[in-house]
Amino acid sequence: MTIPEACILVIEAGTMGQGGEIFVFDMGNPVKIADLARKVISLAGKKPDIDIKIVFTGLRPGEKLYEELLNNAENTRPTYHEKIMIADVRQYDFDTVNKKIEKLINSAKHHYTLETVYLMKELVPEFVSNNIAYEKINSGK
């Protein structure tokens, strides 16, 4: 999706908003980063893999191949625009969430690592740590 296309969607969503909605855009088909790199190299007047080599390094710690916009309990509903949907998300009580976040920050400040990860999982149940030390938290045991 180009920048102008994205801007048009944002403006369109702004006109249909009633207040408090979360809009999710259909951004089109995914593009492989390697294809994008080759295109950028070519646009710069160079030859991919000849003038500029593309190196695959793999995922860094914490990186993901896919970004989930909504969790499994949340859905979207359509609008009159085919590329704009409204997210139906869980509702949270502000005071409850605020207390949990304060507890999380306090735990992190004291370097209580296991408790901090547990509190993150409590706030975001879909959170899964890739660190083997926290495997029992991932499984909910």
Stockholm file with secondary structure:
# STOCKHOLM 1.0

chainA/1-141         MTIPEACILVIEAGTMGQGGEIFVFDMGNPVKIADLARKVISLAGKKPDIDIKIVFTGLRPGEKLYEELLNNAENTRPTYHEKIMIADVRQYDFDTVNKKIEKLINSAKHHYTLETVYLMKELVPEFVSNNIAYEKINSGK
#=GR chainA/1-141 SS CCHHHHHHHHHHHHHHCCSSCCEEECCCSCCCHHHHHHHHHHHTTCCBTTTBCCCCCCCCTTCCSSCCSSCTTCEEEECSSTTEEEEECCCCCHHHHHHHHHHHHHHHHTTCHHHHHHHHHHHCTTCCCCCGGGHHHHTTC
#=GC SS_cons         CCHHHHHHHHHHHHHHCCSSCCEEECCCSCCCHHHHHHHHHHHTTCCBTTTBCCCCCCCCTTCCSSCCSSCTTCEEEECSSTTEEEEECCCCCHHHHHHHHHHHHHHHHTTCHHHHHHHHHHHCTTCCCCCGGGHHHHTTC
//
